[in-house]
Amino acid sequence: MKHFKCYIFSICLVFLMGLVHPVSAQTTSQDDLWWRCENARSLCRYDSLRVYAAQLLSVSKKQDDRRGEAYALFYQGLSQLFSGQGKSSLLLLNEARDLAEEIENDSVLALVTNAMGIYHAMTENNSFVAQQFFFRSLDYADKAKYEQLKGRVYGNLLTLTHTASDTAGITNARRIYDYGKKNNDYEQAFMGAYYQANYFNLTGDNQRAETFLKEALSMYQVYPYDDVASVYTLYSKVKMDMGDITAAEQFAMRSIVLADSLHQPFLLPDTYLQYAEVLSRKGNYALSNEMAQKALDAAQDASGKTKVVACLRLMAKNCERLGQNTKAMDCLERANLMMDTLTRVNMDRLNHERTIMLDIQKKEQEAQVRKQQMADQRRMNLFLVAAVALLLALLSVIVWLYRKRNILYKNIVRQNAKSVARQKELQQRIDHLESIHESRLADSPDEANDANTNANTSNTPNEPNMPNEAKVQELYDRACQLMEHERLYADPLLNREHLAELLGTNRTYLSAIIKEKSGMSYLQFVNSYRINEAIRILSDPEKTDYPLKKIWSDLGFNSPATFYKLFQQAVGITPSVYRKQFIDLSQEEE
């Protein structure tokens, strides 16, 4: 099942039932407060809704109007839900549901269960439980004959299952749009236009998607929804898919400004992530990562865990293009870990919620045994479908991550193999030049004697007039030559004392010179030659049968654990993985 998008559910709020059975106006003040609450709800102005709902609750309690209290609690829960206070909103919604059940008001029950569906989808990332609440809302709407509410709940369900192949989804979206246009209902017309734009974007028909987005924004001028940031986010995506990156960037920045200025934390992850996608498409990978990190922070603050995975994947892609392979791998591993965590948590949550719902339905069996059995079967079928879809999605992600990892590994091997080839070619050129030089010296004995005399008189390390820096450089060069030509590093018993003795110095001075010239300690210096030689061996197509155990022992390592650890630190992958990827690359080239 497609990962749920929080910003769509913020707009889905407008699909909550426009109350066609308003609270009985005990007083003009109470009627006016109800109208203010409903108007704030329809415009998604949650700060104002919280204030008006508190006033409506106070007046309803004074009037002993329990239905008014139920609506006020519903409005309060709704305002907190879309202000990022999910847990406290659920308490208020449960209180509104209990009161509605007590007074047997199906209208409020339909509204509250719809809101609970939005809560589970947006805050808990639990599509399965959200669907159950939406279906329950439809049942209550049937009892109350709330035809408008049924259409809006179907809109909420549409956001859970909307895909490019969902022809039923586009049909429902068109019905919502047509109803709004026919009845001058800007809410439904606006949402119908948005849903159709989203559908056409999924199917690749971005021209039609843009047409409906323009219409939605034109309606926004008449009926200004505060959640219009979602429209700008989708518009940015459409423009990006159309290749108009400049317009896509402008719309993405506009959506961020709107979501931030209107205090809508549930929209910020999507706005920042879309802007990051646009920047990545432009090639500005560093800034894209900054925006993706902001999206990541906002998603964590808003409990949008599914967005965390998308942010990490984008950051991994950017890091790979920046050549930051280690950081890219880290992001991919974090994304994979988060995906595994979400899967595990969702499965546990599904089982827990399923148990709770079964307990509730057992109570209802006293009145409707047969209906309850049918509901249980339907719920089980949905659970199985959701579980299979979830497993398939997880399998797809695992396969995708595995392929990405192999690509990254092959790039590492390819780069090292090329480096080894260049070094080999360079060494051959040097050897060729030296052979030419030696040949010339052989043809001119006097010149050779002069050269040897000059070498003996100018390169003696104990020359008192030689500059100290020259002595240091000569000593370091001789140490490198011993490593490169004599392969001293292959001796497992090699130590600083022995190397210092060969160079005619002491171990302390030798360590200081190596540190100054290479930035490495003595042991790191020696191990660097061992690792480089291991890379050369593993990159040699004629040595693919060379046992790994023989490699580490022949190169002077005292244990395979040390060899594996240092190799992975230097290269990024283990020797066995390196060899496998090199063989695969060789076979591909053949």
Residue, then its C-alpha position, 0 to 999 in steps of 0.5 A: m500500500k502506498h505510504f500515506k501522505c500527511y499533507i493530503f490528510s490535512i486537506c482531507l479535513v475539509f471533507l469532514m461533514g459540513l454540519v447539516h444538523p446544527v446545534s439547536a440555538q438555545t441563544t443567539s450567542q451559542d448559534d453564533l459560536w457554532w457558525r464561527c466554529e464551522n467556518a473556522r473548520s471549513l477554512c482550516r483555521y485551527d487556532s481560531l477553531r480552538v478558541y471558538a470551540a472552548q467558548l462553545l463548550s462553555v456556553s453549551k454546559k451552561q445551557d445543559d446542551r449535551r449535543g452542543e458539548a459533543y460538537a464543541l469537544f469534537y471541534q476542540g479535538l480537531s483543532q489540536l489534531f491539526s496543530g500537532q497535538g495528536k495525543s491530547s486531540l485523541l482524548l478529546l475525540n474519545e470524550a466526544r464519542d462517549l458523549a455522542e454514544e450516551i445521547e445516541n447522536d449518530s451525526v456526532l459519531a460520524l464526524v468523530t470517527n472520521a476525525m479518528g481515522i484522520y488521526h490514525a492515518m496522519t499521526e500514527n501512520n496506521s492506514f489499516v486502523a484509519q480505514q476501520f474508522f472511516f468505514r465506521s463513520l460511513d455506517y453512522a452516516d448511513k444511520a443519520k442519512y448524511e449523504q454529504l458526509k459519506g461523500r467526504v469520507y470516501g474522499n478520505l478513503l481515496t487518500l489511502t488507496h489513490t494510485a495511478s491505476d485507481t479508476a474508482g478513485i478518479t471517479n469519486a474525485r470527479r463526483i466530489y468536484d461536480y457536486g461542489k460546482k453544481n451546488n456552489d460548494y467551494e470546499q468540495a469543488f476545491m478538494g475535487a480539483y485537488y484530487q483530480a490534479n493529484y491523480f493526473n500527476l500520478t498518471g503522467d498527464n501533467q497538463r491536465a493536472e496543472t489545469f485543475l491546480k490553477e482552478a483550485l488556486s482560483m477558488y482559493q482567492v474566493y474561499p481562502y483555505d489555510d491549507v493551500a500549502s498542499v496545493y503549492t507543494l503538488y504544483s511544484k511537483v507537477k512543474m518539476d515533472m514537466g521540466d520547469i525547474t524554476a517554477a517548481e522551485q518558486f512553488a516549493m518555496r511558497s508552500i514552505v512560507l505558507a506552512d510555516s507562517l500558518h503554523q501547520p507542522f503536519l505540512l512542513p515535512d512535505t514542503y521541505l522535502q519537495y523543495a529538496e527534490v527540486l534542488s536535487r534535480k537542479g544539481n544543488y545537492a548540498l543545499s538539497n541535503e540541508m532542506a532534506q535535513k529540515a524535512l527530516d527534523a520536521a517529520q520527527d517533530a510531527s511524528g511523520k515517520t514515513k517521511v523520514v525514510a524518504c528524506l534519508r533516501l534523498m540525502a543518500k542519493n545526493c551524497e552519492r552524487l557528491g562523492q560522499n560514499t560513506k555518508a551515502m551508505d550511512c543514510l541508506e542504512r538509516a533508511n533501511l533501519m527506519m523502514d524495518t522499525l516502521t514495519r515492525v511497529n505497524m505490525d505490532r500496532l495492527n495486532h493490538e488495534r485488531t484485538i481492541m476492535l474485536d473486543i468492541q465488536k463482541k459487545e455489539q454482537e448482542a444486538q447484531v450478531r450476523k452483521q458483526q460476523m460480516a464485519d469481522q470477515r471484512r476486517m480480516n480480509l482487509f488485514l490480509v490485503a494490507a499485510v500482503a501489500l506491506l510485505l510486498a512493499l517491504l520486499s521491493v524496498i529491500v531489493w531496491l536497497y540491495r541493488k543500490r548497495n551493489i551499485l555503490y560497492k561496484n563503484i568503489v571497486r571500479q575506482n580502486a581498480k582504475s587507480v591500481a591500473r594508473q599506478k601500474e602504468l606510471q610505474q612502468r613509465i618510471d622503470h622505462l625512463e630509468s632503464i634509458h637513463e642507465s643505458r646512457l650512463a653505461d654508454s658514458p662511463d665518465e658521466a656515470n662516475d661523475a654522477n655517482t661522485n656527485a650523488n655520494t657527496s650531495n646525498t649523504p644523510n650525515e653531511p654536516n652542511m645539508p639542510n635539516e629539511a633535506k635530511v628529513q626528506e631523504l630519510y623519509d624517501r629512503a623509508c618509502q623506497l624500502m617499503e615499495h622496493e624491498r617490501l619490508y611491510a610483508d615481514p610480520l616481525l617488522n618494527r620501528e627499531h629494525l626499520a630505524e636501524l636500516l635507515g641509520t637513525n633511531r625509532t623516535y626520530l623515525s616516528a617523528i619524520i613519518k608523522e611529519k611527512s605522511g600525517m600517520s603513525y609508524l604502524q599506520f604508515v606500514n599498514s597503508y602499504r599492506i592495504n595498498e598491496a592488498i588492493r592491487i592483488l584483489s584488483d588483479p584478474e589473474k589473482t582471483d584465486y589468491p586465497l584471502k588467508k594467504i593475502w593477509s599472512d603474506l602482507g605481514f598482518n598478524s591476524p585476519a581480523t586486523f586485516y579485515k578491519l583496516f581494509q574496510q576502514a580504508v576502502g569502505i567494504t570488506p576484502s571478500v565483498y571487494r573480490k566478489q564485486f571485482i569478479d562480477l565487474s570483470q564478467e560484465e565487461e567480458 
